[in-house]
Amino acid sequence: MFKDKRGIGPIGAIMLFIVFVVMWFMWLGGWVADVGARAVAENGLTGIEAFAFENLNLCIMIFMVLGMMAWMYFGGRQ
């Protein structure tokens, strides 16, 4: 019944990536920056925790690129 298990193709993955980046620049990036700054200010974070929360957008983008690379290497073959 479910023999065609091709999943999402490379063009679909690129489109999902573009949609995510557009949404990130329009709304999610500012919200995450505010949440990270508030977490540092209200909880008195220092060191690596404060660095990670202040640069949360950068961390998310790095993990997204690493995830895309892993998908292309491990799961993108059809």
Backbone as a printed PyTorch tensor [residue, N CA C, xyz], in Angstrom:
tensor([[[ 0.8170, -1.1950,  0.0000],
         [ 0.0000,  0.0000,  0.0000],
         [ 0.8610,  1.2600,  0.0000]],

        [[ 1.8800,  1.3040,  0.8740],
         [ 2.7450,  2.4740,  0.9530],
         [ 4.1330,  2.1410,  0.4050]],

        [[ 4.2010,  1.7090, -0.8270],
         [ 5.4800,  1.3000, -1.3980],
         [ 6.3070,  2.4800, -1.8910]],

        [[ 5.6790,  3.5940, -2.2240],
         [ 6.3950,  4.7570, -2.7350],
         [ 6.8070,  5.6430, -1.5590]],

        [[ 7.9890,  5.3670, -0.9810],
         [ 8.4520,  6.0940,  0.2050],
         [ 9.5900,  7.0400, -0.1580]],

        [[ 9.3890,  7.8640, -1.1570],
         [10.4480,  8.7720, -1.5670],
         [10.5960,  9.9360, -0.5980]],

        [[ 9.5590, 10.3180,  0.0750],
         [ 9.6380, 11.4310,  1.0210],
         [ 9.7740, 12.7560,  0.3120]],

        [[10.3960, 13.6970,  0.9900],
         [10.5620, 15.0300,  0.4290],
         [11.8100, 15.0500, -0.4430]],

        [[11.6990, 15.6520, -1.5980],
         [12.8250, 15.7230, -2.5120],
         [13.6840, 16.9450, -2.2540]],

        [[14.7470, 17.0920, -3.0280],
         [15.6380, 18.2310, -2.8190],
         [14.9690, 19.5780, -3.0790]],

        [[14.0960, 19.6450, -4.0590],
         [13.4090, 20.9120, -4.3390],
         [12.4470, 21.2460, -3.2060]],

        [[11.7610, 20.2560, -2.6750],
         [10.8860, 20.4860, -1.5350],
         [11.6490, 20.9540, -0.3080]],

        [[12.8350, 20.3890, -0.0940],
         [13.6530, 20.8030,  1.0500],
         [14.1290, 22.2370,  0.8860]],

        [[14.5090, 22.6070, -0.3240],
         [14.9380, 23.9830, -0.5690],
         [13.7760, 24.9470, -0.3620]],

        [[12.5900, 24.5660, -0.7980],
         [11.4180, 25.4320, -0.5920],
         [11.0900, 25.5740,  0.8880]],

        [[11.1670, 24.4830,  1.6550],
         [10.9500, 24.5650,  3.0960],
         [11.9850, 25.4560,  3.7660]],

        [[13.2270, 25.3530,  3.3260],
         [14.3030, 26.1940,  3.8420],
         [14.0100, 27.6720,  3.5730]],

        [[13.5870, 27.9890,  2.3590],
         [13.2900, 29.3830,  1.9980],
         [12.1160, 29.9080,  2.8080]],

        [[11.0670, 29.1100,  2.9630],
         [ 9.9070, 29.5390,  3.7560],
         [10.3100, 29.7840,  5.2040]],

        [[11.1350, 28.8990,  5.7640],
         [11.5830, 29.0850,  7.1420],
         [12.4020, 30.3580,  7.2910]],

        [[13.3120, 30.6110,  6.3610],
         [14.1490, 31.8110,  6.4440],
         [13.3100, 33.0750,  6.3140]],

        [[12.3380, 33.0860,  5.4230],
         [11.4660, 34.2570,  5.2780],
         [10.6710, 34.4950,  6.5580]],

        [[10.0960, 33.4470,  7.1200],
         [ 9.3580, 33.6010,  8.3770],
         [10.2820, 34.0550,  9.5050]],

        [[11.5080, 33.5690,  9.4970],
         [12.4650, 33.9440, 10.5280],
         [12.7580, 35.4380, 10.4690]],

        [[13.0140, 35.9550,  9.2680],
         [13.3360, 37.3740,  9.1350],
         [12.1290, 38.2650,  9.3830]],

        [[10.9360, 37.7770,  9.1150],
         [ 9.7480, 38.6130,  9.2900],
         [ 9.2720, 38.6730, 10.7360]],

        [[ 9.3320, 37.5450, 11.4550],
         [ 8.6910, 37.5250, 12.7690],
         [ 9.4950, 36.7940, 13.8330]],

        [[ 9.9520, 35.6310, 13.5640],
         [10.5400, 34.7810, 14.5980],
         [11.8640, 35.3010, 15.1440]],

        [[12.6930, 35.9160, 14.3150],
         [13.9940, 36.3880, 14.7610],
         [13.9060, 37.4420, 15.8470]],

        [[13.0390, 38.4140, 15.6730],
         [12.8740, 39.4530, 16.6930],
         [12.3120, 38.9050, 17.9920]],

        [[11.3800, 37.9930, 17.8670],
         [10.7800, 37.4010, 19.0600],
         [11.8060, 36.5920, 19.8460]],

        [[12.6120, 35.7840, 19.1570],
         [13.6260, 34.9730, 19.8290],
         [14.6820, 35.8680, 20.4760]],

        [[15.0600, 36.9540, 19.8140],
         [16.0340, 37.8790, 20.4010],
         [15.4870, 38.5080, 21.6740]],

        [[14.2240, 38.8920, 21.6640],
         [13.6060, 39.4650, 22.8670],
         [13.5390, 38.4520, 24.0060]],

        [[13.1660, 37.2310, 23.6870],
         [13.0790, 36.1890, 24.7110],
         [14.4550, 35.8890, 25.2980]],

        [[15.4760, 35.8200, 24.4570],
         [16.8290, 35.5620, 24.9400],
         [17.3510, 36.6850, 25.8190]],

        [[17.1190, 37.9310, 25.4140],
         [17.5690, 39.0680, 26.2220],
         [16.8280, 39.1200, 27.5530]],

        [[15.5430, 38.8290, 27.5290],
         [14.7710, 38.8240, 28.7740],
         [15.2330, 37.7080, 29.7060]],

        [[15.5790, 36.5530, 29.1520],
         [16.0540, 35.4390, 29.9800],
         [17.3620, 35.8030, 30.6760]],

        [[18.2520, 36.4890, 29.9740],
         [19.5260, 36.8860, 30.5730],
         [19.3050, 37.9440, 31.6420]],

        [[18.4510, 38.9150, 31.3510],
         [18.2360, 40.0210, 32.2880],
         [17.5030, 39.5710, 33.5520]],

        [[16.4810, 38.7600, 33.4080],
         [15.6560, 38.3800, 34.5580],
         [16.2810, 37.2930, 35.4180]],

        [[17.1050, 36.4330, 34.8270],
         [17.6640, 35.3120, 35.5790],
         [19.1070, 35.5260, 35.9980]],

        [[19.6950, 36.6380, 35.6080],
         [21.0670, 36.9230, 35.9970],
         [22.0610, 35.9150, 35.4490]],

        [[21.8950, 35.5080, 34.2050],
         [22.7780, 34.5120, 33.6180],
         [24.1430, 35.1150, 33.3040]],

        [[25.1780, 34.3120, 33.4370],
         [26.5290, 34.7360, 33.0890],
         [27.2190, 33.6100, 32.3440]],

        [[28.3460, 33.9290, 31.7500],
         [29.1630, 32.9210, 31.0940],
         [28.5640, 32.3910, 29.8130]],

        [[28.7310, 31.1060, 29.6130],
         [28.3190, 30.4630, 28.3680],
         [26.8040, 30.4620, 28.2080]],

        [[26.0790, 30.4090, 29.3180],
         [24.6160, 30.4520, 29.2350],
         [24.1550, 31.7890, 28.6790]],

        [[24.7150, 32.8830, 29.1960],
         [24.3410, 34.2160, 28.7070],
         [24.7470, 34.3850, 27.2470]],

        [[25.9190, 33.8780, 26.8860],
         [26.3650, 33.9690, 25.4970],
         [25.4030, 33.2380, 24.5680]],

        [[24.9860, 32.0430, 24.9640],
         [24.0770, 31.2560, 24.1260],
         [22.7180, 31.9300, 23.9930]],

        [[22.1930, 32.4690, 25.0990],
         [20.8820, 33.1150, 25.0290],
         [20.9300, 34.4300, 24.2600]],

        [[22.0100, 35.1850, 24.3920],
         [22.1170, 36.4400, 23.6580],
         [22.3040, 36.2070, 22.1620]],

        [[22.8870, 35.0910, 21.7970],
         [23.1250, 34.7570, 20.3940],
         [22.2550, 33.5950, 19.9440]],

        [[21.0400, 33.5450, 20.4250],
         [20.1480, 32.4380, 20.1260],
         [19.8070, 32.3550, 18.6380]],

        [[19.6470, 33.4850, 17.9730],
         [19.3620, 33.4620, 16.5360],
         [20.5220, 32.8380, 15.7620]],

        [[21.7470, 33.1750, 16.1430],
         [22.9100, 32.6020, 15.4820],
         [22.9760, 31.0970, 15.7080]],

        [[22.7120, 30.6590, 16.9320],
         [22.7260, 29.2250, 17.2360],
         [21.6810, 28.4790, 16.4160]],

        [[20.4990, 29.0390, 16.3050],
         [19.4290, 28.3920, 15.5470],
         [19.7900, 28.2970, 14.0710]],

        [[20.3550, 29.3510, 13.5120],
         [20.7430, 29.3230, 12.1010],
         [21.8620, 28.3120, 11.8550]],

        [[22.8330, 28.2340, 12.7610],
         [23.9190, 27.2580, 12.5960],
         [23.3660, 25.8420, 12.6350]],

        [[22.4780, 25.5560, 13.6040],
         [21.9030, 24.2130, 13.6810],
         [21.0120, 23.9100, 12.4780]],

        [[20.3610, 24.9280, 11.9200],
         [19.5320, 24.7060, 10.7390],
         [20.4070, 24.3380,  9.5430]],

        [[21.5100, 25.0410,  9.3620],
         [22.4120, 24.7290,  8.2540],
         [23.0320, 23.3470,  8.4460]],

        [[23.4400, 23.0190,  9.6660],
         [23.9820, 21.6850,  9.9310],
         [22.9370, 20.6010,  9.6810]],

        [[21.6860, 20.8760, 10.0520],
         [20.6090, 19.9220,  9.7930],
         [20.3610, 19.7170,  8.3140]],

        [[20.3990, 20.8010,  7.5440],
         [20.2300, 20.6770,  6.0900],
         [21.3770, 19.8760,  5.4760]],

        [[22.5900, 20.1170,  5.9510],
         [23.7360, 19.3680,  5.4290],
         [23.6300, 17.8940,  5.7870]],

        [[23.1820, 17.6020,  7.0090],
         [23.0090, 16.2100,  7.4140],
         [21.9110, 15.5430,  6.6030]],

        [[20.8310, 16.2710,  6.3370],
         [19.7510, 15.7030,  5.5210],
         [20.2460, 15.4060,  4.1170]],

        [[21.0240, 16.3270,  3.5470],
         [21.5310, 16.1000,  2.1910],
         [22.4820, 14.9100,  2.1660]],

        [[23.2730, 14.7320,  3.2170],
         [24.2460, 13.6360,  3.2270],
         [23.6060, 12.2870,  3.5410]],

        [[22.7650, 12.2410,  4.5680],
         [22.2130, 10.9700,  5.0180],
         [20.8770, 10.6070,  4.3790]],

        [[19.9580, 11.5770,  4.2620],
         [18.6100, 11.2330,  3.8550],
         [18.1900, 11.7470,  2.5110]],

        [[19.0020, 12.5150,  1.8540],
         [18.5920, 13.1370,  0.6050],
         [18.7810, 12.2840, -0.6240]],

        [[19.3670, 11.1430, -0.4810],
         [19.6090, 10.2830, -1.6490],
         [18.3360,  9.5500, -2.0140]],

        [[18.0450,  9.5430, -3.3120],
         [16.8150,  8.8900, -3.7270],
         [17.0910,  7.8320, -4.7550]]])
